[in-house]
Amino acid sequence: MDKFIIESSRNLSGDINVSGAKNAILPVMAACLLAPGKSILRNVPGLIDLKTMAHLLRVIGARVEYGDGFMSIDSKDVCYPEAPYELVSKMRASIYVLGPLLARLGTAKVSFPGGCAIGTRPVDLHLKALEALGAKIDIEQGYINAQAKRLKGADIHFEKSSVGATINTLMAAVYAKGTSRLFNAAMEPEVDSTIDFLNKMGAKITGQGSTTLTVQGVDDLFPIQSDMIPDRIEAGTFLIAGALSTSPVRVCGCKPEHLTALIEKLREAGCELQIEGANITVNPPKKIKPCNILTLPHPGFPTDLQAQFTVLMCLANGVSLVEDTVFPDRFMHVAELNRLQADIKMERNIATIKGVNQLGGAEVMATDLRASAALVLAGMVAEGTTVVSRIYHIDRGYDRIEEKLSGIGAKIRREQG
C-alpha cells in the first residue's frame, strides 16, 4: 500500500487551487440516471470514490466516460436495477442510486452501504422517506428491495437533518405524482448543488436554502451540462494548512460563503483572512489561540473539518475543546495525533486538547478520509519525519493532495508500498 513520507515544512506560501466537490458530484452522478441521454459534468477531479460510482453506474447500464476534469454519463439504456454488494460496500454514497432507480424503473435492489469506519450511519431515514412516497420496501440478505409503480407525493418529516436522506428523497420525489414537502431538510451546499442540477434538468423544487423543500412531480427530465461546485472541505483543509504555516497562503477557486463557520474559527484562532472573490488568503498568527468547536449540520462547523482543526489546536497556546455531535465516534485520529506527541484526552465525544510547542514525527496510520488529511497536516508541522500509511483513504476525497501541497512548499512524497 502507498504511504506518504513527510518532512517538517511549516514555511508554506503561495497559491493552492481547490478541485470540484466530491460530495456534490456523487449525488449528481446518481441524478443523471433520471434523465435518459448524455449529461456532462465539468470540474470533476480524479478521485477513487468517483471512479467507484462511475463503475456502479456502468453496471446499472449507463455509459460513463471519465476524463481530465470532466465526466459524461449517458443513461439512455439504464435497465438493470441492482447495485451489488461488492461495489456498494466500498462507498457509502452508492446509496444515492436507490431513489433514482426506484423513480425511473419502479424497482431497485441496493446493497446496504459501506465506506469510512467512523461509526454507524444508518439509512433508515432514506427508507422511511421512500415508504412515505409509496414505495414497498423489504430487507433481505443485506439488500434493500424497493418497489413502486409510481411514487406519490407526500409530506416527509425527517427526525434529524441528513444530507444523504434529503438528497435521495429529492431524487425520488421529482417523478412522484403530485406534491412532496420535505421538513427538517438538510441545508448543506451539496444539497443546494443537487437541487440546482435537478431543476436544470426540468425538476420543480423550491425552498432552496431552507429546511422546508417543496417538490412538484414532473413526467420527464432531460440531460444537461453543468459545472460542479468547488470542494469546501478541501478548501477548508488548505485554509487550516495556511493557518499552520509561517507565511501567507492563498486558497483559490473556492466559495467563501460555504466556509463561514471555519473562517470565523480561524479568525478566533488569531488568523487574518482576506477574501477576494473566490480566493481566500490566510495570514497565520504568531501564536495560535485556543478555540472550542462544536460540529453541527450546515451552517454550523462541519464534521468533515473537525480532525483537521484539531491539528491546529494541538499547537494552540492553551486548552481547546472539540465536540462532534454529528458523528460522535469520529475521533480515531486522536490516538494517531498523540503518537505525534500531541496532548489530547477523550471523554465520550469530546476531545480536550492541551496545546504543545512542537509535534514530533512518527509512523501513523490513516483510519478514514478526513483523519488522513489531519495526519498529513500534522506531519507537515511535526519535527523530523512522519510516515502516513493506508493513504488510499485520502485518495478517495483529495485529488493529488501531495502535489498540491508540494506546490506551496510542503515536503511530502508518495512512496509505493
GUVEX-761296 format. One line per field, with one value per residue (C-alpha): residue in one letter; chain; x, y, z. Coordinates in nm, 3 decimals. Layout:
type: c(a  ...);
mol: c(A  ...);
px: c(X  ...);
py: c(Y  ...);
pz: c(Z  ...);
***
This chain:
type: c(m  d  k  f  i  i  e  s  s  r  n  l  s  g  d  i  n  v  s  g  a  k  n  a  i  l  p  v  m  a  a  c  l  l  a  p  g  k  s  i  l  r  n  v  p  g  l  i  d  l  k  t  m  a  h  l  l  r  v  i  g  a  r  v  e  y  g  d  g  f  m  s  i  d  s  k  d  v  c  y  p  e  a  p  y  e  l  v  s  k  m  r  a  s  i  y  v  l  g  p  l  l  a  r  l  g  t  a  k  v  s  f  p  g  g  c  a  i  g  t  r  p  v  d  l  h  l  k  a  l  e  a  l  g  a  k  i  d  i  e  q  g  y  i  n  a  q  a  k  r  l  k  g  a  d  i  h  f  e  k  s  s  v  g  a  t  i  n  t  l  m  a  a  v  y  a  k  g  t  s  r  l  f  n  a  a  m  e  p  e  v  d  s  t  i  d  f  l  n  k  m  g  a  k  i  t  g  q  g  s  t  t  l  t  v  q  g  v  d  d  l  f  p  i  q  s  d  m  i  p  d  r  i  e  a  g  t  f  l  i  a  g  a  l  s  t  s  p  v  r  v  c  g  c  k  p  e  h  l  t  a  l  i  e  k  l  r  e  a  g  c  e  l  q  i  e  g  a  n  i  t  v  n  p  p  k  k  i  k  p  c  n  i  l  t  l  p  h  p  g  f  p  t  d  l  q  a  q  f  t  v  l  m  c  l  a  n  g  v  s  l  v  e  d  t  v  f  p  d  r  f  m  h  v  a  e  l  n  r  l  q  a  d  i  k  m  e  r  n  i  a  t  i  k  g  v  n  q  l  g  g  a  e  v  m  a  t  d  l  r  a  s  a  a  l  v  l  a  g  m  v  a  e  g  t  t  v  v  s  r  i  y  h  i  d  r  g  y  d  r  i  e  e  k  l  s  g  i  g  a  k  i  r  r  e  q  g);
mol: c(A  A  A  A  A  A  A  A  A  A  A  A  A  A  A  A  A  A  A  A  A  A  A  A  A  A  A  A  A  A  A  A  A  A  A  A  A  A  A  A  A  A  A  A  A  A  A  A  A  A  A  A  A  A  A  A  A  A  A  A  A  A  A  A  A  A  A  A  A  A  A  A  A  A  A  A  A  A  A  A  A  A  A  A  A  A  A  A  A  A  A  A  A  A  A  A  A  A  A  A  A  A  A  A  A  A  A  A  A  A  A  A  A  A  A  A  A  A  A  A  A  A  A  A  A  A  A  A  A  A  A  A  A  A  A  A  A  A  A  A  A  A  A  A  A  A  A  A  A  A  A  A  A  A  A  A  A  A  A  A  A  A  A  A  A  A  A  A  A  A  A  A  A  A  A  A  A  A  A  A  A  A  A  A  A  A  A  A  A  A  A  A  A  A  A  A  A  A  A  A  A  A  A  A  A  A  A  A  A  A  A  A  A  A  A  A  A  A  A  A  A  A  A  A  A  A  A  A  A  A  A  A  A  A  A  A  A  A  A  A  A  A  A  A  A  A  A  A  A  A  A  A  A  A  A  A  A  A  A  A  A  A  A  A  A  A  A  A  A  A  A  A  A  A  A  A  A  A  A  A  A  A  A  A  A  A  A  A  A  A  A  A  A  A  A  A  A  A  A  A  A  A  A  A  A  A  A  A  A  A  A  A  A  A  A  A  A  A  A  A  A  A  A  A  A  A  A  A  A  A  A  A  A  A  A  A  A  A  A  A  A  A  A  A  A  A  A  A  A  A  A  A  A  A  A  A  A  A  A  A  A  A  A  A  A  A  A  A  A  A  A  A  A  A  A  A  A  A  A  A  A  A  A  A  A  A  A  A  A  A  A  A  A  A  A  A  A  A  A  A  A  A  A  A  A  A  A  A  A  A  A  A  A  A  A  A  A);
px: c(0.000  0.114  0.228  0.331  0.678  0.652  0.931  0.878  0.762  0.583  0.717  0.430  0.348  0.183  -0.140  -0.320  -0.621  -0.942  -1.094  -1.458  -1.657  -1.668  -1.971  -2.160  -2.056  -2.157  -2.531  -2.530  -2.386  -2.678  -2.922  -2.808  -2.991  -3.320  -3.280  -3.231  -2.945  -2.597  -2.522  -2.180  -2.020  -1.724  -1.472  -1.455  -1.138  -0.971  -1.089  -1.131  -1.487  -1.590  -1.433  -1.624  -1.952  -1.875  -1.823  -2.152  -2.338  -2.186  -2.311  -2.660  -2.639  -2.510  -2.222  -1.966  -1.659  -1.428  -1.154  -0.933  -1.170  -1.492  -1.736  -2.010  -2.294  -2.532  -2.823  -3.040  -3.004  -3.026  -3.231  -3.054  -3.195  -2.937  -2.640  -2.430  -2.261  -1.908  -1.939  -2.173  -1.967  -1.672  -1.850  -2.146  -2.256  -2.361  -2.696  -2.772  -2.874  -3.170  -3.401  -3.329  -3.361  -3.690  -3.826  -3.725  -3.758  -4.014  -3.781  -3.441  -3.223  -2.938  -2.695  -2.656  -2.363  -2.010  -1.744  -1.533  -1.530  -1.648  -1.939  -2.284  -2.461  -2.795  -3.006  -3.339  -3.419  -3.385  -3.614  -3.882  -3.897  -3.932  -4.206  -4.387  -4.374  -4.547  -4.259  -4.284  -3.952  -3.822  -3.485  -3.340  -2.986  -2.826  -3.016  -3.281  -3.559  -3.785  -4.090  -4.334  -4.526  -4.520  -4.434  -4.689  -4.621  -4.625  -4.520  -4.193  -4.065  -3.700  -3.627  -3.279  -3.102  -2.944  -2.773  -2.796  -3.161  -3.259  -3.087  -3.212  -3.568  -3.548  -3.427  -3.714  -3.978  -3.906  -4.102  -4.368  -4.725  -4.832  -4.650  -4.399  -4.281  -3.962  -3.941  -3.616  -3.428  -3.050  -2.914  -2.557  -2.417  -2.416  -2.796  -2.830  -2.599  -2.814  -3.131  -2.972  -2.880  -3.224  -3.401  -3.181  -3.291  -3.654  -3.747  -3.962  -3.805  -3.850  -3.738  -3.366  -3.153  -3.419  -3.520  -3.850  -3.834  -4.129  -4.117  -4.381  -4.355  -4.288  -4.321  -3.989  -3.638  -3.368  -2.986  -2.776  -2.422  -2.316  -2.013  -1.956  -1.910  -1.568  -1.496  -1.550  -1.380  -1.067  -1.068  -1.105  -0.819  -0.592  -0.702  -0.601  -0.269  -0.221  -0.302  -0.027  0.225  0.468  0.378  0.054  -0.120  -0.389  -0.662  -0.800  -1.125  -1.345  -1.681  -1.623  -1.996  -1.963  -1.688  -1.827  -1.810  -1.446  -1.349  -1.497  -1.297  -0.973  -1.009  -1.079  -0.754  -0.568  -0.552  -0.609  -0.808  -0.856  -1.142  -1.126  -1.395  -1.327  -0.987  -0.906  -0.562  -0.466  -0.213  -0.113  -0.084  0.246  0.074  -0.229  -0.512  -0.719  -1.077  -1.367  -1.563  -1.892  -1.972  -2.325  -2.518  -2.465  -2.428  -2.254  -1.894  -1.860  -1.775  -1.557  -1.316  -1.313  -0.998  -0.802  -0.897  -0.795  -0.441  -0.439  -0.550  -0.269  -0.031  -0.252  -0.136  -0.386  -0.661  -0.933  -1.243  -1.369  -1.711  -1.861  -2.240  -2.275  -2.054  -1.969  -1.729  -1.521  -1.210  -0.991  -0.731  -0.674  -0.466  -0.250  -0.204  -0.094  0.170  0.296  0.330  0.001  -0.171  -0.535  -0.767  -1.104  -1.422  -1.722  -1.740  -1.538  -1.165  -0.970  -0.661  -0.375  -0.158  0.210  0.504  0.601  0.478  0.725  0.743  0.643  0.477  0.099  -0.192  -0.487  -0.826  -1.064  -1.068  -1.061  -0.832  -0.587  -0.589  -0.536  -0.233  -0.083  -0.121  0.025  0.319  0.395  0.430  0.597  0.970  1.151  0.991  0.632  0.515  0.141  0.028  -0.303  -0.334  -0.585  -0.834  -0.714  -0.724  -1.099  -1.155  -0.842  -0.706  -0.324  -0.301  0.075  0.131  -0.088  0.080  0.428  0.341  0.326  0.636  0.538  0.798  0.578  0.622  0.425  0.606  0.457  0.436);
py: c(0.000  0.354  0.584  0.946  1.042  1.391  1.614  1.917  2.203  2.496  2.755  2.721  3.010  3.076  2.973  2.640  2.551  2.378  2.093  2.007  1.882  1.504  1.516  1.727  1.526  1.185  1.263  1.448  1.138  0.938  1.209  1.158  0.823  1.014  1.173  0.941  1.071  1.213  1.461  1.621  1.727  1.967  2.046  1.678  1.570  1.229  1.051  0.688  0.746  0.898  0.607  0.364  0.543  0.551  0.174  0.127  0.337  0.123  -0.191  -0.038  0.021  0.376  0.466  0.669  0.847  0.995  1.222  1.508  1.735  1.610  1.320  1.224  0.994  0.851  0.686  0.614  0.236  0.209  -0.102  -0.302  -0.202  -0.369  -0.212  -0.510  -0.554  -0.570  -0.209  -0.054  -0.192  0.021  0.354  0.476  0.727  0.436  0.453  0.757  0.529  0.397  0.695  0.748  0.377  0.349  0.668  0.579  0.199  0.139  -0.107  -0.104  -0.356  -0.188  -0.342  -0.176  0.068  0.068  0.341  0.504  0.342  0.645  0.495  0.375  0.581  0.409  0.454  0.431  0.795  0.717  0.415  0.587  0.872  0.639  0.446  0.774  0.829  0.494  0.251  -0.103  -0.188  -0.527  -0.606  -0.941  -1.080  -0.737  -0.581  -0.312  -0.417  -0.127  -0.139  0.126  0.154  0.530  0.716  0.959  1.297  1.315  1.521  1.387  1.489  1.393  1.303  1.453  1.656  1.422  1.526  1.179  1.123  1.471  1.423  1.067  1.173  1.470  1.246  1.006  1.277  1.456  1.183  1.131  1.217  1.536  1.747  1.642  1.854  1.777  1.914  1.943  1.900  1.942  2.279  2.181  2.332  1.982  1.972  2.310  2.191  1.884  2.097  2.329  2.031  1.871  2.198  2.249  1.901  2.012  1.933  2.173  2.212  2.523  2.626  2.601  2.725  2.645  2.341  2.305  2.191  2.150  1.919  1.928  1.597  1.601  1.342  1.394  1.519  1.589  1.561  1.874  2.008  2.157  2.281  2.123  2.342  2.363  2.132  2.325  2.053  2.052  2.432  2.419  2.171  2.406  2.706  2.518  2.429  2.803  2.871  2.625  2.794  3.075  3.271  3.364  3.101  3.182  2.923  2.978  2.882  2.829  2.963  3.165  3.159  2.781  2.830  3.090  2.871  2.778  3.135  3.255  2.999  3.070  3.438  3.342  3.140  3.459  3.432  3.728  3.638  3.842  3.736  3.845  3.685  3.311  3.342  3.348  3.446  3.317  3.515  3.282  3.408  3.421  3.239  3.019  3.095  2.808  2.767  2.544  2.390  2.206  2.028  2.081  2.050  2.338  2.630  2.506  2.386  2.085  1.746  1.685  1.957  1.851  1.633  1.897  2.177  1.952  1.955  2.336  2.330  2.087  2.383  2.645  2.842  2.692  2.434  2.371  2.153  1.976  1.811  1.623  1.595  1.477  1.167  1.118  0.832  1.037  1.063  0.775  1.030  1.128  0.820  0.880  1.250  1.154  0.933  1.258  1.397  1.582  1.605  1.505  1.334  1.189  1.168  1.042  1.259  1.549  1.593  1.810  1.939  2.090  2.281  2.185  2.378  2.114  1.786  1.508  1.282  0.916  0.639  0.676  0.505  0.669  0.534  0.735  1.011  1.321  1.162  1.108  1.478  1.563  1.335  1.494  1.840  1.716  1.558  1.888  2.069  1.784  1.790  1.518  1.261  1.138  0.834  0.812  0.468  0.348  0.667  0.505  0.672  1.019  0.932  0.884  1.255  1.461  1.483  1.462  1.629  1.569  1.756  2.048  2.082  2.042  2.333  2.567  2.431  2.112  1.836  1.539  1.249  0.937  0.607  0.293  0.001);
pz: c(0.000  -0.075  0.204  0.247  0.370  0.519  0.648  0.871  0.645  0.809  0.566  0.321  0.087  -0.245  -0.419  -0.396  -0.608  -0.498  -0.701  -0.762  -0.465  -0.430  -0.200  -0.456  -0.761  -0.624  -0.590  -0.922  -1.089  -0.948  -1.058  -1.417  -1.407  -1.400  -1.745  -2.045  -2.261  -2.208  -1.930  -1.900  -1.571  -1.559  -1.284  -1.189  -1.002  -1.026  -0.711  -0.614  -0.489  -0.822  -1.010  -0.787  -0.856  -1.229  -1.224  -1.039  -1.298  -1.575  -1.402  -1.392  -1.768  -1.811  -2.040  -1.843  -1.975  -1.713  -1.845  -1.732  -1.541  -1.697  -1.691  -1.935  -1.828  -2.086  -1.906  -2.211  -2.176  -1.796  -1.724  -1.452  -1.112  -0.887  -0.706  -0.593  -0.258  -0.399  -0.516  -0.261  0.027  -0.087  -0.062  0.137  -0.129  -0.351  -0.167  -0.384  -0.673  -0.470  -0.523  -0.895  -0.982  -0.797  -0.955  -1.312  -1.323  -1.050  -0.879  -0.708  -0.530  -0.346  -0.101  0.236  0.201  0.337  0.345  0.616  0.958  1.157  1.340  1.248  0.983  0.927  0.616  0.796  0.717  0.345  0.370  0.580  0.329  0.031  0.212  0.273  -0.104  -0.154  -0.201  -0.072  0.091  0.203  0.356  0.252  0.287  0.321  0.030  0.016  -0.222  -0.320  -0.547  -0.670  -0.998  -0.949  -0.635  -0.490  -0.334  0.045  0.346  0.489  0.832  0.889  1.250  1.213  0.949  0.693  0.372  0.221  0.308  0.186  -0.150  -0.204  -0.125  -0.363  -0.646  -0.588  -0.543  -0.874  -1.058  -0.789  -0.879  -0.701  -0.447  -0.183  0.109  0.299  0.653  0.852  0.526  0.527  0.409  0.314  -0.009  -0.159  -0.120  -0.291  -0.569  -0.629  -0.633  -0.890  -1.105  -1.083  -1.161  -1.468  -1.578  -1.554  -1.194  -0.994  -0.649  -0.435  -0.087  -0.160  0.128  0.389  0.593  0.403  0.041  -0.194  -0.496  -0.768  -0.955  -1.330  -1.604  -1.780  -1.718  -1.977  -1.975  -1.925  -1.900  -1.567  -1.372  -1.032  -0.724  -0.552  -0.260  0.064  0.270  0.054  0.068  0.446  0.475  0.279  0.486  0.801  0.637  0.583  0.948  1.046  0.815  0.885  0.569  0.391  0.177  -0.079  -0.140  -0.490  -0.658  -0.352  -0.237  0.082  0.161  0.210  0.470  0.709  1.023  0.959  0.867  1.195  1.394  1.208  1.295  1.656  1.646  1.551  1.172  0.944  0.633  0.317  0.091  -0.274  -0.483  -0.499  -0.327  0.045  0.179  0.524  0.725  1.010  1.368  1.553  1.837  1.775  2.016  2.161  2.034  2.120  1.834  1.818  1.493  1.365  1.039  0.798  0.854  1.170  1.187  0.953  1.098  0.791  0.914  1.277  1.252  1.059  1.301  1.590  1.448  1.457  1.821  1.906  1.865  2.029  2.332  2.577  2.610  2.349  2.348  2.035  2.041  1.747  1.761  1.400  1.418  1.787  1.708  1.467  1.681  1.566  1.457  1.822  1.906  1.598  1.679  2.029  1.864  1.713  2.069  2.081  2.421  2.366  2.611  2.514  2.719  2.524  2.209  2.349  2.294  2.539  2.361  2.556  2.313  2.283  2.143  1.890  1.744  1.670  1.367  1.387  1.188  1.190  1.021  0.846  0.954  0.735  0.474  0.694  0.954  0.668  0.585  0.952  0.975  0.665  0.820  1.148  0.968  0.796  1.130  1.322  1.384  1.188  0.959  0.963  0.770  0.699  0.583  0.435  0.232  -0.004  0.230  0.130  -0.240  -0.201  -0.149  -0.232  -0.586  -0.582  -0.241  -0.220  -0.548  -0.443  -0.104  -0.254  -0.481  -0.180  -0.010  0.172  0.184  0.108  -0.127  -0.211  -0.176  -0.325  -0.087);
***
